[in-house]
Amino acid sequence: MDAPGLESTTNRVPGDPHPLAVAHDHGVPVVAWASPAQDEWALGFGVAHEVVVPSHSALRELLAPLCDSPAPVPGMPGPWFGGVAFAPAQGRGLWSGFGVARFVVPERLLWRRDGATWLTRFRPGATQANAPAHSPLSVDLGVTETREHWDDLVTRALQAIRGGTVRKVVVARAKDAQGARPWDPLALLQHLGRAYPHCRIYLHRAPGGAFLVGATPEVLCRVEDRQVWADALAGSRPPHDGTFGAREHLEHELVVDAVAETLRPQCISVDAPTFPSVMKLPNVWHLHTPITGILRPQVHPMDVALGLHPTPAVGGVPRAAALSLISEAEGLARGWYAGPVGCLGGGGLHLCVALRCALVDGNRARVFVGAGIVDGSTPAAEWDETERKAIPMLEALRASEGAVHARA
């Protein structure tokens, strides 16, 4: 069954090639959504339909119907792919082509599941909602963050914690990279998929040509057949160092409590392990607690996503005070960084947190990283943590271009 207003045809690709192996035949992808460890990939080309949300107040009204769109083929992801800015004012300026939120149905979706590769073609139409004019200009990737600014930022966060304003706040910084030639998004996807197969690989290209690409370990929420999955992912250590102390456990527990508290009124039941496990990635280890639930009949999947974002893993506790401090002190245009990114449709959604990512424009890229500040944090230790978190994207940029000059 086709989604209302979305006419499509689907055919199996002869020989079931990997989507990356035949992607160049279709051009430059506008979206990507993949779980390499499960051999699940989706690459979209061209834009058949588009919904651009002009403000955070319109998110539920415009995005909830997209969740309700049936998938043309069982097992196909989407058909809507996109993301949402971290905060109301973050979809402008540097990120103007992305908007507060933007979801698209590609003209051609090359996707793979259960060892089979399929090509779904959507007939272009006029599906559009409150779309502002897109800026055709290249983004300005000049970065102003310095080590001195970072030390002052963390110190200010610690002062707020000791003064009782917040218990935790997540602050972010950026590293700019310059290449000798424009980066190929397919080469970046290939490297990230090979190096971080247990992460969710994603890409979204704005109308002006700039694209967000990354490999995130964190699920914001997944809702399928009224079942809910969410991640509490916070508390980090260097690889092969399993010494998670009181500071890391406090940071993690704040996230677990906030996610569970949000889900309880929305779900018939909520389950979470008593003790966290350790998610071991090549560049950093995290405390991880998967949280599951069964959605109440009257609750829409989009209510879950909007209720959870931003979790204390990217915002803070209490939420309002932490977001106020970030807005006043951070001085970084986060845009879609740390916002929800993923796909909607089939009566549900699958959204991850846009982490371990870069905003790429031609031969320039900005890599975003952050760290959770709690009592006991220090500017030096958190700087080192952000350096480790930058490794996935910097490695991908180096491997895909051959020569990258990065600076903080």
LOKOL-494363 format. One record per residue (C-alpha): chain; x, y, z. Coordinates in pm, 1 decimal. Each point is the difference from the previous one (the first is absolute). Layout:
<drentors>
A	X	Y	Z;
...
</drentors>
This chain:
<drentors>
A	0.0	0.0	0.0;
A	134.1	344.7	-89.8;
A	0.2	279.5	254.2;
A	-267.1	264.9	-75.1;
A	134.4	225.7	-272.6;
A	314.7	-210.8	-45.5;
A	-13.3	-211.4	-313.3;
A	286.0	-246.6	-30.9;
A	133.8	-310.6	-168.5;
A	248.7	-241.6	154.0;
A	224.9	-250.7	-174.7;
A	272.4	-229.3	124.8;
A	345.6	91.2	-130.8;
A	150.9	-291.1	-198.4;
A	284.1	-167.9	185.7;
A	-85.5	179.6	326.3;
A	307.6	228.1	-6.9;
A	89.7	207.7	302.5;
A	-163.4	344.1	-40.2;
A	337.2	174.4	28.6;
A	130.2	-209.4	-291.0;
A	-260.4	135.7	-242.2;
A	-73.3	338.2	158.2;
A	214.1	192.8	-250.0;
A	-244.3	-109.1	-272.6;
A	-266.4	211.5	172.6;
A	196.9	317.0	75.3;
A	62.1	175.4	330.6;
A	-211.4	-123.4	293.2;
A	-230.7	241.8	177.7;
A	-55.4	-238.7	292.6;
A	162.1	-307.3	150.4;
A	-112.7	-219.2	289.7;
A	190.6	-317.9	80.7;
A	80.5	-260.8	262.0;
A	307.1	-172.8	-149.1;
A	19.8	-274.7	263.0;
A	-352.6	-112.3	-101.4;
A	80.0	51.0	-371.7;
A	-284.0	252.4	-21.0;
A	50.9	298.6	-229.6;
A	-215.3	268.6	-157.9;
A	132.9	260.6	-244.6;
A	-235.9	258.0	-149.3;
A	51.8	203.9	-318.1;
A	-197.6	300.5	-117.8;
A	-295.5	147.9	188.2;
A	-352.8	-109.1	-89.9;
A	-176.0	156.4	300.4;
A	110.3	242.8	269.5;
A	-134.8	130.6	329.2;
A	184.8	291.5	160.5;
A	-110.5	103.7	348.6;
A	29.2	376.0	65.5;
A	-5.7	-13.1	381.6;
A	23.3	-239.5	291.6;
A	-363.1	73.5	86.3;
A	-105.1	-160.4	-330.2;
A	207.1	-319.0	38.1;
A	-277.3	-229.5	118.2;
A	-261.6	135.1	-239.7;
A	217.8	-47.3	-307.7;
A	203.6	-308.4	92.4;
A	-259.6	-223.9	167.0;
A	-179.0	-67.3	-333.7;
A	332.7	-112.5	-148.0;
A	32.3	-266.8	268.6;
A	-344.5	-126.7	-99.2;
A	99.0	-43.2	-367.0;
A	5.3	-371.9	-79.5;
A	320.7	-131.6	-154.4;
A	-53.0	-103.5	-363.8;
A	179.3	-331.0	66.4;
A	16.4	-189.8	332.3;
A	343.3	36.2	154.1;
A	91.9	312.7	-196.0;
A	129.5	283.1	221.4;
A	-174.5	334.5	-13.1;
A	-130.0	111.3	-244.9;
A	71.0	339.9	163.3;
A	361.8	82.9	94.4;
A	135.1	308.3	173.5;
A	71.3	170.6	327.7;
A	-81.6	270.7	251.7;
A	213.7	281.9	138.2;
A	125.0	-29.9	355.9;
A	-186.9	310.1	119.8;
A	-253.1	251.7	-143.7;
A	258.2	257.9	-110.2;
A	251.1	-253.3	-135.1;
A	-143.4	-49.3	-350.0;
A	121.4	334.8	-129.7;
A	319.1	169.5	-113.0;
A	264.4	-266.8	-51.5;
A	-279.8	-257.9	-28.8;
A	-254.8	202.6	-199.4;
A	-21.1	-259.0	-278.7;
A	-96.6	-267.1	252.8;
A	-270.0	194.8	179.3;
A	-152.5	-68.2	340.0;
A	-100.5	-339.5	-141.3;
A	-0.1	-150.8	-347.2;
A	-119.3	-340.8	-117.7;
A	2.3	-126.8	-356.6;
A	-112.5	-297.6	-204.5;
A	275.3	-69.0	-256.5;
A	-79.8	-54.7	-366.2;
A	199.6	-324.0	13.0;
A	63.9	-200.0	315.0;
A	264.6	-271.2	-26.5;
A	-37.6	-219.7	306.2;
A	123.3	-332.8	131.5;
A	-139.2	-239.0	259.5;
A	24.6	-372.6	67.1;
A	259.7	-41.5	-275.6;
A	-222.3	148.9	-271.0;
A	44.7	337.5	-172.5;
A	-297.8	196.0	-126.6;
A	-61.6	318.9	-195.5;
A	-316.9	194.0	76.0;
A	-92.3	288.1	-231.7;
A	-235.2	268.4	129.9;
A	-191.3	219.1	-240.7;
A	83.9	366.9	69.9;
A	-288.7	206.3	129.1;
A	-89.5	318.2	180.5;
A	10.5	-129.7	356.6;
A	133.7	304.0	182.0;
A	-81.9	188.6	316.3;
A	98.8	350.5	106.3;
A	328.9	-17.3	-186.6;
A	209.7	317.9	33.5;
A	232.5	103.7	-280.2;
A	324.7	-195.0	13.5;
A	324.6	192.3	2.2;
A	209.2	-93.5	-305.8;
A	313.2	136.6	164.5;
A	279.1	-215.6	133.4;
A	13.2	-13.2	377.8;
A	263.3	195.4	189.2;
A	210.7	-254.4	185.2;
A	223.3	244.5	184.8;
A	29.3	-123.4	358.4;
A	70.0	223.5	298.6;
A	31.2	-256.5	279.5;
A	332.8	-5.9	186.0;
A	142.2	-193.5	292.9;
A	-38.5	313.2	213.8;
A	-367.8	23.6	-95.2;
A	-48.2	-368.6	83.5;
A	162.0	36.8	343.3;
A	-220.9	300.8	73.7;
A	-308.5	-187.7	-121.1;
A	62.9	-304.6	218.8;
A	85.6	222.2	296.2;
A	-326.7	186.5	-42.5;
A	-188.6	-329.9	-14.8;
A	170.1	-116.9	320.1;
A	-89.5	326.0	173.5;
A	-364.0	-52.2	-96.5;
A	14.3	-355.9	134.8;
A	153.7	109.4	331.1;
A	-254.0	280.8	23.9;
A	-286.1	-246.7	-37.5;
A	-129.1	134.9	-332.1;
A	68.5	-326.3	-185.8;
A	113.2	-350.9	87.0;
A	142.0	-73.6	-342.8;
A	53.7	196.1	-321.3;
A	140.2	-120.9	-332.3;
A	224.8	248.6	-178.0;
A	134.8	-29.0	-353.2;
A	280.9	125.8	-218.9;
A	109.8	-35.9	-360.9;
A	307.3	-85.9	-203.4;
A	32.7	130.6	-354.6;
A	168.3	-203.1	-273.9;
A	126.1	114.8	-338.4;
A	54.8	-239.9	-289.2;
A	175.6	37.2	-333.5;
A	-320.0	-84.8	-188.9;
A	-372.1	-47.6	72.6;
A	-85.6	-305.9	203.8;
A	-192.2	-285.4	-159.2;
A	-296.5	-90.0	223.4;
A	4.0	-361.2	-120.7;
A	365.4	-39.1	99.5;
A	-79.8	139.8	345.6;
A	-293.3	-238.8	40.2;
A	212.9	-294.6	-107.8;
A	273.4	81.6	252.5;
A	-240.9	60.8	287.9;
A	-190.0	-320.0	-75.1;
A	320.7	-202.3	0.2;
A	155.7	163.9	308.8;
A	-314.9	30.0	215.4;
A	-232.3	-283.1	-109.6;
A	-192.8	-4.6	328.4;
A	-92.4	368.5	-26.9;
A	-281.3	148.4	-205.5;
A	144.0	161.2	-312.0;
A	-194.2	298.9	-131.3;
A	12.7	280.5	-255.8;
A	-226.4	287.2	-94.3;
A	78.1	243.8	-280.9;
A	-154.1	348.0	0.3;
A	-116.8	169.6	-322.1;
A	311.7	219.1	-11.6;
A	228.0	-305.7	-15.4;
A	138.0	-6.5	355.1;
A	-60.8	-330.3	179.3;
A	-1.2	-138.5	351.9;
A	163.1	-341.1	35.0;
A	84.3	-211.4	302.1;
A	6.8	-328.0	191.1;
A	-202.7	22.5	320.1;
A	-13.1	-260.5	277.7;
A	-316.3	141.2	160.2;
A	-365.0	-77.0	-74.6;
A	-232.4	279.9	108.8;
A	-302.7	-221.9	-52.7;
A	-139.0	-264.3	-228.1;
A	-372.9	-72.4	-12.5;
A	-122.7	-300.0	-196.4;
A	-326.8	-191.5	49.3;
A	-57.4	203.6	319.8;
A	329.2	-119.6	148.1;
A	247.6	266.4	114.1;
A	378.2	-19.1	22.0;
A	221.1	280.2	134.7;
A	362.0	32.1	107.6;
A	154.1	150.4	310.1;
A	357.6	56.2	-112.3;
A	217.8	214.6	224.8;
A	318.7	-33.2	200.4;
A	311.6	-47.4	-212.1;
A	350.3	-133.6	42.9;
A	299.0	-54.5	-230.7;
A	4.3	-337.9	-179.8;
A	119.5	-299.8	202.2;
A	-45.7	197.7	323.8;
A	-292.8	-153.7	183.3;
A	40.7	223.7	305.5;
A	-337.8	172.5	5.6;
A	-8.4	200.1	319.8;
A	-266.3	183.2	197.6;
A	4.0	296.4	-238.1;
A	-73.0	-214.7	-307.1;
A	-270.0	-197.0	180.0;
A	-169.5	320.9	120.5;
A	1.3	137.5	-354.1;
A	-150.9	-324.8	-126.9;
A	-264.2	-33.9	271.1;
A	-131.8	349.3	-73.4;
A	-67.5	-108.0	-359.0;
A	-159.1	-332.7	99.2;
A	-231.5	173.1	247.0;
A	-103.2	268.7	-249.6;
A	-73.1	-244.6	-283.5;
A	-198.3	-234.3	225.1;
A	-192.2	292.0	154.4;
A	-98.2	125.0	-346.5;
A	-111.6	-343.1	-121.4;
A	-202.8	-108.7	304.8;
A	-311.2	212.7	-67.8;
A	20.2	-87.1	-371.1;
A	38.5	-376.4	43.2;
A	-195.2	-283.9	153.9;
A	328.3	-134.4	136.0;
A	363.6	111.3	3.3;
A	296.5	-231.4	51.9;
A	368.6	76.4	54.1;
A	288.6	-213.2	129.3;
A	104.4	71.2	356.9;
A	363.5	46.6	-96.5;
A	145.3	153.4	-317.3;
A	213.7	-189.0	-246.4;
A	305.6	140.6	-176.5;
A	-26.3	91.6	-367.6;
A	350.8	-46.8	-138.9;
A	77.8	211.2	-305.0;
A	346.3	32.1	-152.3;
A	48.0	358.4	119.8;
A	-196.7	13.3	326.5;
A	-191.9	-223.3	241.6;
A	-343.9	100.5	134.2;
A	-231.2	-112.2	278.1;
A	-314.9	-122.1	-174.0;
A	-348.5	-85.7	123.6;
A	-261.9	-104.5	-259.2;
A	-353.6	94.7	107.5;
A	-313.2	-159.2	-149.0;
A	-374.4	46.9	32.2;
A	-343.2	-65.7	-147.4;
A	-169.9	315.3	-128.1;
A	-346.1	90.9	131.2;
A	-271.9	-4.2	-271.2;
A	-62.0	375.9	10.5;
A	368.0	100.8	-21.1;
A	144.5	81.4	-342.3;
A	360.2	-104.8	-81.3;
A	92.4	364.2	-65.6;
A	-105.8	85.3	356.7;
A	269.9	-239.2	122.2;
A	272.0	159.2	-209.8;
A	-94.0	357.3	87.7;
A	-30.5	-89.5	367.7;
A	343.0	-159.4	15.4;
A	197.2	259.8	-196.4;
A	233.0	130.4	121.8;
A	88.6	-264.3	255.8;
A	260.2	84.7	267.6;
A	252.0	-182.6	-222.0;
A	11.7	310.4	-223.4;
A	-177.0	268.6	207.1;
A	3.0	-21.8	376.3;
A	-192.6	-15.8	327.5;
A	-222.9	186.5	63.4;
A	-66.0	31.9	-372.4;
A	-112.0	364.3	-15.8;
A	285.1	133.5	213.0;
A	259.2	-204.5	-189.5;
A	-128.0	113.2	-340.6;
A	2.5	360.7	119.5;
A	363.9	-29.9	105.6;
A	92.6	-163.7	-332.8;
A	-172.1	278.2	-193.6;
A	166.3	275.5	201.0;
A	352.3	-136.6	37.7;
A	83.2	-253.9	-269.7;
A	19.3	232.2	-301.6;
A	-28.3	-289.4	-248.2;
A	-256.9	-40.2	-275.5;
A	-95.8	-361.4	72.8;
A	-260.9	-18.6	-274.8;
A	-93.5	-364.7	-43.8;
A	294.4	-117.1	211.1;
A	-141.4	-183.5	307.1;
A	-350.5	18.1	-151.2;
A	-217.6	-292.0	-116.1;
A	87.6	-145.5	-340.3;
A	-145.5	-304.9	-172.5;
A	-314.7	-123.7	-173.9;
A	-377.2	15.5	42.6;
A	-270.9	-224.2	-140.3;
A	-167.4	-335.1	25.9;
A	-195.5	116.5	303.7;
A	314.0	76.8	198.4;
A	341.1	158.6	-2.0;
A	368.2	-71.5	50.5;
A	197.7	300.5	121.0;
A	355.6	15.1	126.0;
A	191.3	288.8	155.6;
A	220.2	173.5	-257.5;
A	337.5	-56.3	165.3;
A	354.7	-74.3	-129.5;
A	-79.6	208.5	-305.7;
A	125.6	268.7	-234.1;
A	-163.0	271.8	-204.6;
A	176.6	-20.0	-337.0;
A	-2.4	270.8	-267.1;
A	227.8	-69.5	-295.0;
A	354.5	-33.7	134.9;
A	-85.3	138.1	343.1;
A	-144.3	-189.6	293.6;
A	-99.1	78.8	356.0;
A	17.6	-287.9	249.8;
A	-226.0	32.4	307.1;
A	77.4	-153.8	339.3;
A	-129.0	45.6	354.0;
A	41.9	-111.4	359.4;
A	-228.0	-30.0	301.5;
A	102.9	217.7	293.8;
A	-87.0	-113.4	352.5;
A	151.0	63.8	340.8;
A	358.1	-127.8	-16.9;
A	55.2	82.5	-367.5;
A	307.4	198.4	-103.5;
A	60.8	205.4	-315.1;
A	310.0	-204.1	-90.0;
A	-167.6	-341.2	36.2;
A	-305.5	108.8	-198.5;
A	222.0	148.8	-273.0;
A	174.9	-335.8	-31.7;
A	-336.8	-174.5	-22.3;
A	-114.0	224.5	-284.6;
A	329.4	-64.2	-179.3;
A	-71.2	-375.1	13.7;
A	-356.4	52.9	-119.9;
A	127.0	191.2	-303.1;
A	205.9	-297.4	-117.6;
A	-272.2	-178.6	-207.4;
A	-70.5	296.1	-225.7;
A	359.6	121.8	-24.9;
A	113.5	-350.6	-96.0;
A	-277.1	-21.1	-259.4;
A	93.7	337.9	-144.7;
A	368.3	-93.5	-18.8;
A	-70.2	-339.7	-154.0;
A	-243.6	143.7	-254.4;
A	207.2	297.6	-109.0;
A	357.9	-97.6	72.3;
A	111.2	324.9	161.5;
A	-193.2	187.7	263.3;
A	112.9	299.3	205.5;
A	-208.8	25.9	318.7;
A	-3.1	262.6	270.6;
A	-200.9	52.4	316.3;
</drentors>
